[in-house]
Amino acid sequence: MKIWIDITNAPHVMFFKDIIKYFEDQGEDVIVTTRDFGDIHRLMETHDIDFISVGKHGGLGLYKKLKESTNRVNELVDIIAPEKIDVCLAKHSVELPRVSFGLNIPNVYIIDNEYAEAVNKMTLPLCDRIIAPNVIDIRKLMRYGVDPNKIISYDGTSELLHFKNFEYNEKIFEDLNIKLDLNKTILMRPEPSLASYLDVDSEKSVLSPIIDVLKDYANILVLPRFKQQADIFEGIKNVNILEPPIDLSSVIKQCDLVIGAGGTINRESAVLKTPVISCYPGETLAVDQYYINRGLMFKYTNVEDIINNALSFLVVDKENDDYYNQNYDISSNNLFKTIIDCTYRL
């Protein structure tokens, strides 16, 4: 069987790495495509994934997004058409459903953002199988023209797949040569300011006023999404800017707190039971609410609330605090098997 997988965002490398390995171990011929965006290339190389880079992210503005996406579709058609692909997979790729539909290739599409309106409208009606967490209300997907019979639900969230073969490195800070002057450490992730589903200023960050206060109480580690975002935090006292590829899972687990203005890293933190405050400026996703309802994630958009709650976590007694004594089985997820089964059945 020849399988095509399109990886278009950095977190999707962690999502697909074990799926790719499984198919390759089964003797399947796997073609992986990606694009020039953020740290995807370096992450793919770190995980020994062979890939073809096709196109790039359009950046800000509808014109550039549309033009680059259209160019990428054209390039992918030339690459994929001669390959005689049997089935293809992606997670929120804009281009794969359009190419696979046009070339009559069955596709499996993984989704976890019910509010990404532009992407969902362009892709979901073209998908043969849509794999979505069962916490998403199917009616919110049907408004994009989805046939509910094509939706397959799974337990938990997609981040559970990121830790399938995770080995914690307790010396991660030492290995990264991170200088820590204070006893507590906070990891922060800025907002996805280039995403079509979020209308924010890419030259600013919601984290800036939070860092201004918390840098006096804890070491701050910032994981930017692109260089211009890194420049916002450059030269600030007690702030270390992380440069991927790194063992982010171990960094998360080693930190005392995570404050994230995005989504994936917040949910990864919840799975690893590192306290996490979401300050995501958009509408709360069902997959985030899943962890909020279980007391594994907290969401605040007011700067004062974020700071006050962050400070309370920095002084908590981990041995006796209820947060650290919750029982949460991350092995109960059935997503991996669902993806494999769907791929072979199409």
C-alpha positions in Angstrom: 0.0 0.0 0.0 1.2 3.5 -0.8 0.2 6.1 1.8 0.6 9.9 1.6 0.8 12.0 4.8 0.9 15.8 4.7 2.3 17.5 7.8 1.7 21.3 7.8 2.3 22.4 11.4 5.0 21.7 14.0 2.9 19.9 16.6 1.7 17.5 13.9 5.2 16.0 13.7 4.7 14.6 17.2 1.3 13.4 16.3 2.3 11.5 13.1 5.8 10.2 14.0 4.6 6.9 15.5 1.9 6.5 12.9 4.5 6.8 10.2 6.8 4.3 11.9 3.9 1.8 12.3 3.1 1.9 8.6 6.7 1.6 7.6 7.2 -1.3 10.0 4.2 -3.0 8.2 6.1 -2.6 4.9 3.9 0.2 3.6 5.3 2.8 1.2 4.9 6.1 3.0 5.4 9.5 1.3 5.5 12.5 3.7 5.1 16.0 2.5 5.4 19.2 4.5 5.9 22.9 4.0 8.4 25.6 4.9 6.9 27.0 8.2 8.4 27.5 11.6 10.5 24.6 12.9 8.8 21.7 10.9 11.9 20.8 8.9 14.2 20.5 11.9 11.6 18.6 13.9 11.1 16.1 11.1 14.9 15.6 10.9 15.1 15.1 14.6 12.6 12.3 14.4 14.3 10.8 11.3 11.3 11.4 9.1 12.0 11.5 5.4 10.0 14.3 3.8 9.4 16.4 0.7 9.1 20.1 1.4 6.4 21.6 -0.8 5.5 25.3 -0.6 5.4 27.6 2.4 3.0 29.3 4.8 1.4 32.5 3.4 2.0 34.6 6.5 -0.3 37.4 7.2 -3.1 38.6 4.9 -5.7 36.7 2.9 -4.1 37.4 -0.5 -0.8 35.8 0.5 -2.4 32.9 2.3 -4.6 32.1 -0.8 -1.7 32.5 -3.2 0.7 30.2 -1.3 -2.0 27.6 -0.7 -2.9 27.6 -4.4 0.7 27.3 -5.4 1.1 24.4 -2.9 -1.9 22.6 -4.4 -0.4 22.9 -7.9 3.0 21.6 -6.7 1.4 18.7 -4.8 -0.6 17.6 -7.8 2.6 17.3 -9.8 4.2 15.2 -7.1 1.3 13.1 -6.0 -0.4 12.3 -9.3 2.3 10.0 -10.6 2.7 8.1 -7.3 -0.6 6.1 -7.5 -1.4 6.7 -3.8 -3.9 4.3 -2.2 -4.9 6.5 0.8 -3.8 9.7 2.4 -3.9 11.3 5.9 -3.6 14.8 7.4 -4.4 16.8 10.4 -5.9 20.2 9.5 -4.0 20.4 6.2 -5.7 22.8 3.8 -4.2 21.3 0.7 -4.4 17.5 1.1 -8.2 17.2 0.9 -8.3 19.4 -2.2 -5.6 17.4 -3.9 -6.9 14.0 -2.9 -10.5 14.9 -3.9 -9.3 16.1 -7.3 -7.2 13.0 -7.9 -9.8 10.6 -6.5 -7.6 9.4 -3.6 -9.4 8.3 -0.4 -8.5 10.5 2.6 -8.5 10.3 6.4 -8.7 13.7 8.1 -8.0 14.4 11.7 -9.6 17.4 13.3 -9.7 19.0 16.8 -10.6 22.6 16.2 -14.3 23.2 15.5 -13.8 26.9 15.2 -11.2 27.0 12.4 -14.0 28.2 10.1 -12.0 29.0 6.9 -10.0 25.7 7.0 -13.0 23.6 7.9 -15.2 25.0 5.2 -12.5 24.3 2.5 -11.6 20.8 3.7 -14.3 18.9 5.6 -16.8 18.6 2.8 -14.0 16.9 0.7 -13.1 14.3 3.3 -13.9 10.6 3.2 -13.3 9.9 6.9 -13.2 12.6 9.6 -11.7 11.6 12.9 -12.7 13.9 15.7 -12.6 13.8 19.5 -16.0 12.8 21.0 -16.1 16.0 23.0 -16.7 18.1 19.8 -20.4 18.5 19.2 -21.0 16.9 15.8 -23.5 19.7 14.9 -20.7 22.2 14.9 -19.0 20.2 12.2 -22.1 19.6 10.2 -22.5 23.4 9.7 -19.5 23.1 7.4 -21.3 20.7 5.1 -20.0 17.5 6.7 -21.9 14.2 6.3 -22.2 13.0 10.0 -21.9 9.4 8.8 -18.3 10.2 7.8 -17.3 11.3 11.3 -15.6 8.8 13.6 -15.1 9.7 17.2 -12.4 8.9 19.7 -11.8 9.3 23.4 -9.6 12.0 24.8 -7.6 14.4 22.6 -5.0 14.0 19.9 -2.1 15.1 22.3 -2.3 11.7 24.0 -0.7 10.3 20.9 2.4 12.5 21.4 3.5 10.5 24.4 3.2 7.0 23.0 6.9 6.3 23.4 7.8 9.2 25.7 10.9 8.9 28.0 11.3 11.7 30.5 14.7 13.3 30.7 15.2 14.8 34.2 18.4 16.6 33.1 16.8 18.4 30.2 17.6 21.9 31.5 21.2 20.9 32.0 21.4 19.4 28.5 20.0 22.6 27.0 22.5 24.7 29.0 19.6 26.8 30.3 20.7 29.2 33.1 18.2 29.2 35.9 18.7 31.9 38.6 15.4 31.3 40.5 13.9 28.2 42.1 10.7 28.1 40.0 10.4 27.9 36.2 7.5 28.8 33.9 7.3 27.8 30.2 5.3 30.2 28.0 4.0 29.7 24.5 2.8 32.8 22.5 -0.4 32.8 20.4 -0.5 31.4 16.9 -0.7 34.9 15.4 -0.4 33.8 11.8 -3.3 31.4 11.9 -6.4 32.3 9.8 -8.7 31.5 12.7 -7.2 34.1 15.1 -7.3 37.9 14.5 -4.3 39.3 16.5 -1.3 41.5 16.0 1.7 39.4 15.1 4.1 42.1 16.4 2.7 41.9 19.9 1.9 39.2 22.4 -0.6 38.7 25.1 2.2 37.3 27.2 4.3 40.5 27.4 2.5 42.1 30.4 2.5 38.7 32.2 6.2 38.3 31.7 6.8 41.8 33.0 5.5 40.7 36.4 6.4 37.0 36.6 10.0 37.4 35.6 10.8 38.6 39.1 9.3 35.4 40.6 10.4 32.6 38.3 12.7 31.7 35.4 10.8 32.3 32.2 11.2 30.0 29.2 9.6 31.2 26.0 8.9 28.9 23.0 8.2 31.3 20.1 6.5 30.1 16.8 8.7 32.2 14.5 11.6 34.6 14.6 9.6 37.8 14.7 7.8 36.4 17.8 11.1 35.6 19.4 12.3 39.2 18.9 9.4 40.4 21.1 11.0 38.7 24.1 14.7 39.2 23.3 16.9 40.7 26.0 14.4 40.6 28.8 15.8 39.8 32.2 15.3 36.2 33.4 13.8 35.2 30.0 15.3 32.3 28.0 14.1 31.8 24.5 14.0 28.2 23.5 15.1 27.2 20.0 13.6 23.9 18.6 14.1 21.1 18.0 14.2 20.2 21.7 12.7 17.6 23.9 9.7 19.7 24.6 7.8 17.0 26.5 10.6 16.8 29.1 10.8 20.6 29.3 7.1 20.7 30.1 7.3 18.0 32.7 10.3 19.7 34.4 8.6 23.1 34.6 6.5 24.2 37.6 3.9 25.9 35.4 3.0 26.4 31.7 1.2 29.5 30.5 0.1 29.1 26.9 -1.7 31.4 24.4 -2.1 28.5 22.0 -3.6 25.1 22.3 -1.4 22.0 21.8 1.2 22.8 24.4 -1.5 23.5 27.0 -3.1 20.1 26.4 0.3 18.4 26.4 0.9 20.0 29.8 -2.4 18.8 31.1 -1.6 15.2 30.0 1.8 15.4 31.7 0.2 16.9 34.9 2.2 20.1 34.8 -0.2 22.9 35.9 -1.2 25.0 32.9 -3.0 28.3 32.5 -4.5 28.9 29.1 -4.7 32.5 27.9 -5.7 31.6 24.4 -7.4 34.7 23.0 -10.0 32.8 20.9 -13.1 30.9 21.8 -12.5 27.9 24.1 -12.1 24.7 22.0 -14.0 21.6 23.2 -10.7 19.8 23.6 -9.5 22.5 26.0 -12.8 22.4 27.9 -12.2 18.6 28.3 -9.2 19.3 30.4 -10.6 22.4 32.1 -13.6 20.3 33.3 -11.2 17.7 34.8 -9.2 20.4 36.7 -6.1 19.8 34.6 -6.2 23.2 32.8 -7.3 26.7 33.9 -8.3 29.4 31.5 -8.1 33.2 32.2 -7.9 36.1 29.7 -7.6 38.9 32.3 -3.9 39.6 32.9 -4.4 40.2 36.6 -6.2 36.8 37.0 -3.4 35.0 35.1 -0.7 36.6 37.2 -2.4 35.9 40.6 -3.2 32.3 39.7 0.3 31.7 38.4 1.8 33.0 41.6 -0.4 30.7 43.6 1.0 27.7 41.7 4.6 28.8 42.4 4.1 28.4 46.1 2.0 25.2 46.1 3.1 22.1 48.1 3.2 19.4 45.4 3.0 16.6 47.9 -0.3 17.7 49.4 -2.0 19.6 46.6 -5.1 18.1 45.0 -3.9 19.0 41.5 -0.9 16.7 41.7 -2.8 13.8 43.3 -5.4 13.3 40.5 -5.6 10.0 38.8 -5.6 10.3 35.1 -4.9 7.4 32.8 -3.3 8.6 29.5 -3.3 5.0 28.1 -7.0 4.9 27.7 -7.0 6.6 24.3 -8.1 4.7 21.2 -7.0 7.2 18.6 -4.0 5.4 17.3 -6.0 2.2 16.5 -8.8 4.3 15.0 -6.4 6.0 12.5 -4.8 2.7 11.5 -8.1 0.9 11.1 -9.6 3.8 9.0 -6.5 3.9 6.8 -6.7 0.2 5.9 -10.5 0.1 5.5 -10.8 2.9 2.9 
